[in-house]
Amino acid sequence: MTIQVAGVQMRSIKGEVEKNRERAVELIREAASHGAELIALPELWVTGYGIGTDLFSKLAEKQNGETITLFQNLARELQVVLIVPFPEKVEAVGEFALAQSNENDLEQSFENIFISATVIDKDGSLCGVYRKSMLWGAEKGTFTPGQRSYPIFDTAVGKIGVLICYDVEFPETSRVLALSGADLIVVPSVWSLEAEQRWDIQLPARALDNSLYVLGVNAVGEGTCGKSKFLDSKGRIMQEASRGSEEVIYGTIDKQQLIKTREDIPYMKDYPADFAPVNIGHSEDKMKGA
């Protein structure tokens, strides 16, 4: 069984949500026309990356917002699995005790903003949402980190894990997904030119160390290094985009080749149980698609 996947390396226009949606739809249609069954977009493609806290607060959406609804309909139309990152607005409730003992606690509503990615199955249903757990630099002043829990999304094309940009720089996150049965890890990113060497080293390492496929989907513009890439389960770069152009890259997931790699290089078979990362959820966090 083979599955064709695609990564959409695109250039976002800062703050121009509608224009970015239109461009993403064009590129997804292009990928689907070439046979891709799973198509992924970069991190924060819908808003751009460096737009500031105030604008992120204004443009962030809920899971049932316009952006995700649009791409649910597109996935259903094209019969593809979509990985769609977005700035996610989540209403939370905080309880604050008053100093006076004769008064009740207050409940105050507020909003958290996460760097999220939703996984949409071929029938348009939501398999789930992953929220970036490891925030980089100034992101900590705008976004809330997601829980350090790394679910498997069981889709029509296979078992998928999602890590967003800085998440993948910590080996434990990929190992948890591998131990939970992932065949592919999708890594939507806004990866800088200054960190290009890390992008070139870490993605192949995650694929090789965990005997799985990796699809790294980077943005172009805003000081990024581009070079979206698809890696096989031996860590070999099977396709790579340029540094500065919008492109769609393609790759093939071969289940038989995956099995053979895991037989030839038995990292997972020989992996001692007491090596497993502690205090990080894995198998119990598997998520089933509809």
PyMOL commands that set and color helices and strands:
alter all, ss='L'
color gray80, all
select helices_A, chain A and resi 17-33+53-59+66-78+137-141+165-169+171-179+196-210+255-264+273-275+283-285
alter helices_A, ss='H'
color red, helices_A
select strands_A, chain A and resi 2-9+38-40+81-96+106-120+126-131+153-155+158-162+184-188+213-217+229-231+237-240+247-254+287-288
alter strands_A, ss='S'
color yellow, strands_A
deselect
rebuild
show_as cartoon
